Amino acid sequence: MQEDKVFNLTGKVALITGGASGIGAATARRLAQAGASVIIADLNEPAANTLARELSGAKGVAMDVTSTASIAAVLQPLSRLDILVNNAGIGLVGTIAQTEETDFTRLMTVNATSVYLVTKAALSLLLAVRGSIVNIASVAGLIGVKQRFAYCASKGAVIAMTRQLAVEYPKELRVNCIAPGTVQSPFVEGYLQKHHAHEIDKMRVELAARQPIGRLGTPEEIAATVHYICSPEADFMTGSVVTIDGGWSAA
Ligand SMILES: NC(=O)c1ccc[n+]([C@@H]2O[C@H](COP(=O)([O-])OP(=O)(O)OC[C@H]3O[C@@H](n4cnc5c(N)ncnc54)[C@H](O)[C@@H]3O)[C@@H](O)[C@H]2O)c1
């Protein structure tokens, strides 16, 4: 196989939720470089458009993954979709005792219900081409992380939906999931500013030490795995939960 034909996504249409920042943005860049036409769907439409202008064949669209109407406005006009990356997500710090019901519901809606809503809206397009779904969960869906009650619950649901869909549509779709450890992104920077503004450097060291490899991951490292999972080379892969966490969940 020619080097430039490996992991080739030419002719594929990919939709990435939360594609304007962090892991989603790195994924948009990576899939576009591999030849896909990328739709960058994000609450932050200006940022989605700015990124799309940098990439060949990309476009930015406004999408709130918690709104059926907003999702339909993006998906209904599409005539083809090969790759769906359910990446949009938010964090919440707190034990069960500290988690208000409204915050729990918000986390579940943005991180988990959104996967149901977007996947359902995209299903017929994906079934038409034996498409590939990549859900971005978290190590927090596999192991208990202190102070992340709602976040762990929401990401556990993402992993469960991945496995259920893979079993429901074993020949009609490929459905896989990535469980990243802590990755250097605006998500983590926002957490540090909100909860540890007076001790950011100390917390950076602690976050890095939590992962046996001794550092945070990069969005590009997660994007490279999304790319592989979507590629023809991963044709045998469905129902997988791929941890990329510097050894965190192995410890
Ligand atoms: N950064 C990490 O350490 C880490 C680790 C494990 C998993 N994750 C997961 O990876 C995904 C991406 O995280 P990131 O670190 O790149 O975050 P980020 O904050 O950099 O980007 C998230 C993007 O999602 C968008 N978004 C938020 N709510 C939305 C909504 N309702 N509709 C549409 N778009 C919405 C935001 O506008 C933003 O562009 C999330 O699901 C997160 O839970 C992140």
The ligand as a Tripos MOL2 file, in Angstrom:
@<TRIPOS>MOLECULE
LIG
   44    48     1     0     0
SMALL
NO_CHARGES

@<TRIPOS>ATOM
      1 N1         -9.3820   17.4010   28.3260 N.am      1 LIG1
      2 C1         -9.4330   16.2960   29.0420 C.2       1 LIG1
      3 O1         -8.6370   16.0810   29.9760 O.2       1 LIG1
      4 C2        -10.4490   15.2350   28.7090 C.ar      1 LIG1
      5 C3        -10.2280   13.9540   29.2360 C.ar      1 LIG1
      6 C4        -11.1490   12.9600   28.9580 C.ar      1 LIG1
      7 C5        -12.2390   13.2270   28.1690 C.ar      1 LIG1
      8 N2        -12.4190   14.4790   27.6840 N.ar      1 LIG1
      9 C6        -13.6190   14.7020   26.8720 C.3       1 LIG1
     10 O2        -13.2250   15.1300   25.6010 O.3       1 LIG1
     11 C7        -14.2340   15.9540   25.0350 C.3       1 LIG1
     12 C8        -13.6150   17.2410   24.5460 C.3       1 LIG1
     13 O3        -12.9590   17.8460   25.6310 O.3       1 LIG1
     14 P1        -11.9060   19.0290   25.4450 P.3       1 LIG1
     15 O4        -10.9060   18.8380   26.5220 O.co2     1 LIG1
     16 O5        -11.4480   19.1250   24.0340 O.co2     1 LIG1
     17 O6        -12.8620   20.2580   25.8410 O.3       1 LIG1
     18 P2        -12.9620   21.7840   25.3400 P.3       1 LIG1
     19 O7        -13.6680   22.4930   26.4250 O.co2     1 LIG1
     20 O8        -11.6230   22.2560   24.8700 O.co2     1 LIG1
     21 O9        -13.9270   21.6650   24.0630 O.3       1 LIG1
     22 C9        -15.2540   21.2720   24.1730 C.3       1 LIG1
     23 C10       -16.0390   21.8930   23.0390 C.3       1 LIG1
     24 O10       -17.3960   21.4450   23.1780 O.3       1 LIG1
     25 C11       -18.2360   22.5390   22.9170 C.3       1 LIG1
     26 N3        -19.5340   22.3440   23.5710 N.ar      1 LIG1
     27 C12       -19.8130   22.3680   24.9000 C.ar      1 LIG1
     28 N4        -21.1210   22.2000   25.0930 N.ar      1 LIG1
     29 C13       -21.6890   22.0450   23.8740 C.ar      1 LIG1
     30 C14       -23.0210   21.8630   23.4160 C.ar      1 LIG1
     31 N5        -24.0510   21.8020   24.2610 N.pl3     1 LIG1
     32 N6        -23.2260   21.7480   22.0880 N.ar      1 LIG1
     33 C15       -22.1970   21.8150   21.2250 C.ar      1 LIG1
     34 N7        -20.9230   22.0260   21.5860 N.ar      1 LIG1
     35 C16       -20.6750   22.1350   22.8980 C.ar      1 LIG1
     36 C17       -17.5020   23.7550   23.4690 C.3       1 LIG1
     37 O11       -17.9800   24.9580   22.8920 O.3       1 LIG1
     38 C18       -16.0640   23.4270   23.0700 C.3       1 LIG1
     39 O12       -15.7560   23.9460   21.7940 O.3       1 LIG1
     40 C19       -15.2960   16.1400   26.1420 C.3       1 LIG1
     41 O13       -16.3490   15.2310   25.9230 O.3       1 LIG1
     42 C20       -14.5350   15.7880   27.3990 C.3       1 LIG1
     43 O14       -15.3790   15.2940   28.4120 O.3       1 LIG1
     44 C21       -11.5480   15.4830   27.9320 C.ar      1 LIG1
@<TRIPOS>BOND
     1     1     2 1
     2     2     3 2
     3     2     4 1
     4     4     5 ar
     5     4    44 ar
     6     5     6 ar
     7     6     7 ar
     8     7     8 ar
     9     8     9 1
    10     8    44 ar
    11     9    10 1
    12     9    42 1
    13    10    11 1
    14    11    12 1
    15    11    40 1
    16    12    13 1
    17    13    14 1
    18    14    15 2
    19    14    16 1
    20    14    17 1
    21    17    18 1
    22    18    19 2
    23    18    20 1
    24    18    21 1
    25    21    22 1
    26    22    23 1
    27    23    24 1
    28    23    38 1
    29    24    25 1
    30    25    26 1
    31    25    36 1
    32    26    27 ar
    33    26    35 ar
    34    27    28 ar
    35    28    29 ar
    36    29    30 ar
    37    29    35 ar
    38    30    31 1
    39    30    32 ar
    40    32    33 ar
    41    33    34 ar
    42    34    35 ar
    43    36    37 1
    44    36    38 1
    45    38    39 1
    46    40    41 1
    47    40    42 1
    48    42    43 1
@<TRIPOS>SUBSTRUCTURE
     1 LIG1         1 GROUP 0 **** ****
